[in-house]
Amino acid sequence: MTEIWGERVIGFLIFWGIWLLIPLIVDVSTCLVYLINFLVNRNKKEEEKPDLVFFPFVTLVIPVHNSADTLKKCLNSIANQTYPAEHIQIICVNNGSEDNSFEVFNRFQNAHPEMSIAWNSLERAGKSIALNAGLYSGSGTYMMNVDADTWLDQNAVMSVVKAFENDPTLAAATGSIRVDKELGEGSSFLDLINYCEVIEYILAFDVGRRYQDLKDAVFTLSGAFSMFRRDIILQSYLYQTRTVSEDTDLTFNIRKAIENSGGRIGFVADALAYVEPIESLDRLYSQRLRWQRGEIEVTGAYYSDTPNIFRALFDFVGRILISDHTLAFIRMAWTFLLPFLYLLGYPMGVIILAFLGMYVCYLLLETISFYTAYKGSEPAYQKKMRLIWWIVFFMPLYRFIVYWFRIAGMVAVLTEEKSWKVQNPITQVKDILYDDYIDFVVKVQKMQRRDSNEQ
């Protein structure tokens, strides 16, 4: 009996080790590459960019849709830039707002007569359309898009212009996006989600984007804060509506346009922009589902044939797709199968042990992730991050939640029309059940009427 039980344990560990090991190898190796790259290059001083002797005109385009609560903070952050105000043009493009966004804009305009500020209004909602209208009407040498719920560090515009002026090959770039969350002041479930977001964004931008910049492999020009040379952006197709990820679509379009000209898409690490933390689990679901399906839609639009596994390994887009899509089911398969193992006769102790083993493996991954994000932050922010070191114990759950949301995005791209408005899964199930109930009631009423007419 002991031998049979031992064989079961060994077989169980081998089986689940295969499911768990492959995605872990990918996730851990990616994180280690980021960490090693940072540690190798941290002592290398970045060449200090010389001060500007000429200040090119810069246009900042802000799409506005019911943004009254955040627009003032966004505009004030632009007014407080170290870049000369007389060389900045602000174009707010209203697309279907129904709140008092215009009043917020009007008060700001009256308070800053020294700045070039314009308000354009479109009849219908649509972020892509609003951005394109602003880009077409802007006159800056450099064009930047800034979301209305985003605010800039005071040196952001100066850092961007210095980067472009000192690198003629730089055609477009994205800034470093941070989550504006005060660390260590709350412990609610939403606070925990926000802390995980903070670490995730630092790892994605201050570490991940730096690495992508070195490899000329920037995948997405962030919709929250990106910048372009005017002649380059106006030669592109601008922002399109064919996918739910118009910023990734534009990135691919620009990359294709400049591939034979020696230009590149980069990352300006010291151009910081801040976004609000996610305000609910519903919003996190909507955001991640849209990102995931947008990634699939864009790559589908630009890849006429899907590369096989070996070709994909040598292509940065292919490697991202392998990590995000090919291994998605493998990461989550245990959640489908684990409950059934008990019904198949596996001891509950073995199942619990396997579950704890998975948690420990992912805890190790998140510890490396946190440390990498910590080392990639400036000293002042490291002090704040030390207040939430314990978040590593919660981050495996956060990763689990996000993985499921990403799988929902893969399903959505195959079954739903593209849309920025996404319901959470609980609401979707309720709606489906309610619709089925209504259909059932209608069918019963039709049958009753038919029987009544026959009688």
C-alpha positions, -999 to +999 in steps of 0.1 A: +000+000+000+029+023+009+045+016-025+013+024-044+008+056-025+045+066-031+041+059-069+010+081-069+029+109-052+058+107-077+035+105-107+014+134-094+045+156-088+059+148-122+026+155-139+020+188-122+057+197-124+054+197-162+023+219-161+039+243-136+075+242-146+072+254-182+054+287-176+075+293-145+107+289-165+094+315-189+083+339-162+113+335-140+138+337-168+121+369-181+123+385-147+159+373-142+169+388-176+155+421-166+172+420-132+206+409-146+204+436-173+197+462-147+224+451-124+249+450-152+240+484-165+233+502-132+269+514-127+271+527-163+264+564-162+239+575-187+253+601-209+240+634-196+221+652-223+232+687-229+209+716-220+188+729-249+199+761-266+167+761-287+132+752-275+112+736-303+074+741-302+057+711-286+020+701-289+002+681-262-030+665-273-055+656-245-086+635-255-114+645-232-145+623-224-163+631-191-130+640-176-140+669-153-127+651-122-091+647-135-087+673-163-076+701-139-048+681-124-037+671-159-036+706-172-019+720-141+009+694-145+015+708-180+014+744-168+040+735-141+066+721-166+102+733-166+099+736-203+091+772-214+053+777-214+054+799-245+067+769-265+039+746-254+006+741-272-023+723-255-051+710-276-080+694-257-103+674-279-138+668-265-154+636-277-189+633-265-185+646-229-217+651-209-202+666-178-186+700-171-152+693-186-154+724-207-159+746-176-128+731-161-109+738-193-123+773-195-111+782-159-077+769-167-075+789-199-084+821-181-058+814-154-030+809-180-033+835-207+004+831-215-002+796-229-015+785-263-046+765-254-074+753-276-106+733-272-119+713-301-152+695-299-164+664-318-199+653-321-193+617-311-172+597-286-141+580-297-106+583-283-088+575-316-108+601-335-101+627-308-064+620-309-062+622-346-081+655-347-057+670-322-026+656-340-038+671-373-045+705-359-013+707-338+017+727-350+045+714-327+077+699-339+071+672-314+036+658-307+026+642-274-006+625-263-016+627-227-047+611-213-070+634-193-066+612-162-028+614-164-005+640-149+031+647-158+062+651-137+075+687-140+105+677-161+086+653-184+084+676-215+119+688-211+132+652-209+113+642-240+126+671-261+162+665-249+159+628-259+146+636-294+170+665-300+200+644-290+189+613-310+180+619-346+170+582-350+143+585-324+110+586-343+086+579-315+089+570-278+068+563-247+073+577-213+075+559-179+041+554-165+037+552-127+007+544-106+000+574-083-007+554-051+005+563-016+022+532-003+015+516+030-015+538+040-042+512+035-048+475+038-082+469+021-085+444-008-085+472-033-053+487-016-036+453-021-046+453-057-032+488-061+001+480-045+005+450-069-003+474-097+025+497-085+050+469-086+037+457-120+040+491-136+075+497-123+086+463-136+069+469-170+082+504-176+113+512-156+128+477-161+109+461-190+108+491-213+144+499-206+153+464-218+130+467-248+146+501-256+181+485-256+169+457-280+148+481-302+118+460-293+092+484-277+059+467-282+035+495-273+036+532-272+016+538-241-017+555-247-014+574-215+018+593-225+037+589-258+055+613-281+063+615-318+082+636-344+055+655-362+066+644-397+066+608-387+032+607-370+015+625-399+029+600-424+014+571-405-022+559-404-025+576-370-048+560-344-072+535-359-104+520-347-100+485-361-088+472-327-094+480-291-057+487-287-051+517-309-018+525-292-003+491-300-017+493-336+000+527-341+033+513-327+033+485-353+024+510-380+052+534-372+077+505-368+067+493-403+070+528-418+105+534-404+120+500-408+141+510-438+150+545-427+172+537-397+146+552-373+136+535-340+109+535-314+123+542-279+117+547-242+124+580-223+130+567-188+131+601-171+099+614-186+075+604-159+037+603-160+013+593-133-020+575-136-047+568-111-048+534-094-075+511-106-107+518-087-124+485-087-120+448-097-145+455-125-122+481-140-092+458-137-111+431-156-122+455-183-086+470-187-068+436-189-093+420-211-090+450-235-052+449-234-051+411-241-076+411-270-060+442-284-026+424-285-041+395-304-060+418-328-030+439-336-006+410-342-033+393-363-035+425-384+002+428-390+012+391-393-001+376-426+011+341-415+017+329-379+053+320-373+060+285-361+075+280-326+111+281-338+107+313-359+087+329-330+116+324-306+138+347-327+111+374-331+103+397-302+066+397-310+067+359-313+083+356-278+056+378-263+028+358-279+044+325-266+045+340-231+011+356-231-009+332-252+007+298-259+014+292-222-018+308-209-038+276-206-008+257-192-006+283-164-042+279-154-049+242-163-044+231-127-074+251-116-096+230-138-081+196-130-070+199-094-105+194-079-111+163-099-079+146-087-096+141-053-125+124-070-100+101-088-086+089-055-056+112-047-052+119-010-063+153+001-029+158+017-011+153-016-034+178-033-028+204-006+009+198-008+009+203-045-011+235-041+013+248-015+042+239-038+027+260-066+022+289-042+058+287-030+071+286-066+051+317-076+061+334-043+097+330-054+089+345-087+071+375-071+100+380-047+123+383-077+099+406-094+096+429-063+133+430-059+138+438-096+112+466-094+128+479-061+163+480-077+149+497-107+134+526-087+151+558-075+163+558-039+135+581-026+109+557-040+127+526-026+121+540+009+083+539+002+085+505-014+100+491+018+067+499+035+049+472+014+076+445+011+049+420+025+029+425-007+049+397-023+027+372-003-004+386-020+011+390-055+006+353-066-031+358-061-030+390-081-011+372-109-037+344-107-066+370-111-049+388-140-042+355-158-079+347-157-088+381-170-062+377-198-077+343-208-111+361-209-096+385-234-085+356-256-120+342-255-135+376-262-115+382-293-131+351-308-167+355-296-174+393-292-175+425-312-146+448-302-156+473-276-140+495-250-170+488-227-165+454-210-186+439-182-171+419-154-177+381-156-202+380-128-224+406-145-220+388-178-232+356-163-261+373-146-271+389-180-268+356-198-290+339-172-315+368-173-317+367-211-322+329-210-349+334-184-366+360-205-364+338-236-379+309-216-408+331-204-415+343-239-415+308-252-439+296-225-462+326-232-462+317-269-470+281-261-499+292-238-513+315-264-510+288-291-528+263-268-555+288-260-561+295-297-563+258-305-589+254-277 
